[in-house]
């Protein structure tokens, strides 16, 4: 198939450092190429891919210092619209700015929603474009929008890579991701103090979370058990996770998926996670880790996690969360989209033969751009 993958522009594909959605797009794109598909990736120019790359901006916008991504995304979407007839299917990973311009597209389109959907701010858009085919990344993510045009629920997957080595000594707990109130690194710090086990924190601090870091987390870092490493890249993650006793995932929000859980699983490392969002879907209780509801439960789980069979953790990853499985699931949906009368809503079938208007004109007419800074950057929060 001739497939277009349309990535966010916050980070390169794959990201140089932190980045969830762009990382998933990279894994999916590379696996689709490996499976023999003709893939075009619309992304930043510093992306690395075996697909044909269409550069939308010279580099990922976050590291380039650009905070409002709307203009760059609109220009990229106009280029996607211009080239649309070259593809059998267009797969968007940029939330919802494409809806007005592609609702009448004769080329099948679908959108994977990578963020939280419980915030009501954006629900009017999903109600206004009910014919747009959507993919969820967890069943829990769907709950705020049960009547949306869901094609499928497809869990993320990542390259298997080599079988994890057996670390001679695992003597620390790991926290990987963002320093943010919803990620609750303060809980991870408290778990380390209660268990007496060192905690290594590999995380970035977004400008929006700087006050939280300065006033809540930074004062707790001056402790012999706590080691704040900062933001790390893919080449460092495997050792960081593989050498840990367990990953701590003490979230306090409806996590749409939680990539770090399967990244740890790939290394055979169990996860101790709070019962929020997608966690019960991704975790296999007592096999890949433990799901808890309190600090006391987490402390008890740390002791049990050290005794889990790490080979079984890795095996469960291979059964459920590989990039090959993810790509095959998406190809099934791409193929199904060619059956227009079945897979499109009635409104889209009526519009299917109408040539789409230029993107800027459609967005202006529907008043979607608004004045919200960063509207089109991952508006629901990173995965």
Secondary structure, 3 states (H helix, E strand, C coil): CEEEEECCCCCCCCCCCCCCHHHHHHHHHHHHHHCCCEEEEEECCCCCCCCEEEECCCCCCCCCCCCCCHHHHHHHHHHHHHHHHHCCEEEECCCCCCHHHHCCCCCEEEEECCCCCCCHHHHHHHHHCCCCCEEECCHHHHHHHCCCCEEEECCCCECCCCCCCCCCCCCEEEEEEECCCCCCHHHHHHHHHHHCCEEEEEEECCHHHHHHHHHHHHHHCCCCCEEECCCCCHHHHHHHHHCCCEEEECCCCCCCCCHHHHHHHHCCCCEEEECCCCHHHHCCECCCEEEECCHHHHHHHHHHHCCCCHHHHHHHHHHHCEHHHHHHHHHHHHHHHCCHHHHCCHHHHHHCCCCCCCHHHHHHHHCCCCCCCCCCCCCCCCC
